[in-house]
Amino acid sequence: NWAEGRWVYFFSHRSAFAPLCSTELASLAVYQEAFKKADIAVAAISIGSLEDTMAWVEEVEETFDLSIDFPVLSDPHGKLSRGMGLIHPKNDPNHSIRKSFIIDPALQVRMMFDYPAYVGRSSEEVLRAAQALQIAERTKLAVPADWQPGDDLLARPGQDEDTRLTSLYGKDWTRVKSYLKVIHPNGFARS
């Protein structure tokens, strides 16, 4: 019920009091306002007791002098983590892998990321990817490489009819090649 009707970034952590995971919680706390502004809810889960999870969140807040205002779920016996495929068979059975999901308002997983044990997630990239999914959903256009909010989008394959693009976007699109048609931000309001 908490997730239904909104975009969600849901991610798993190896465990409480892990150094890399602590920096990720802190980074996401710093980006909380940007996620809220983009209408993206954030939630985390890790295997461990409720007491350890609560103490860890408090310690991260104190260490990094910030407030974590998103849920950090405790999965003491790994039941949820196992059910969601967060325990990798070739990994430690007592710790979840570092997996991320972007879930749409209809509760469909739209993107998954798996992070290796010793490389931290980029909150900025997660936010950009979620915003890209949102605009692709809203406009029915494609999002090019290295896109940032406000950048041009692309006509998807099957949207190649020039007359249709002109009726939707007026002069706010450019035909670069027959397969490469760029839609400029001014045209988004009509899409």
Secondary structure as GFF3:
##gff-version 3
##sequence-region A 1 191
A	DSSP	beta_strand	7	13	.	.	.	ID=ss1
A	DSSP	alpha_helix	19	30	.	.	.	ID=ss2
A	DSSP	alpha_helix	32	37	.	.	.	ID=ss3
A	DSSP	beta_strand	40	46	.	.	.	ID=ss4
A	DSSP	alpha_helix	50	64	.	.	.	ID=ss5
A	DSSP	beta_strand	72	74	.	.	.	ID=ss6
A	DSSP	alpha_helix	79	83	.	.	.	ID=ss7
A	DSSP	beta_strand	98	103	.	.	.	ID=ss8
A	DSSP	beta_strand	109	115	.	.	.	ID=ss9
A	DSSP	alpha_helix	123	139	.	.	.	ID=ss10
A	DSSP	beta_strand	153	154	.	.	.	ID=ss11
A	DSSP	alpha_helix	162	169	.	.	.	ID=ss12
A	DSSP	beta_strand	173	177	.	.	.	ID=ss13
A	DSSP	beta_strand	180	183	.	.	.	ID=ss14
A	DSSP	three_ten_helix	185	190	.	.	.	ID=ss15
###
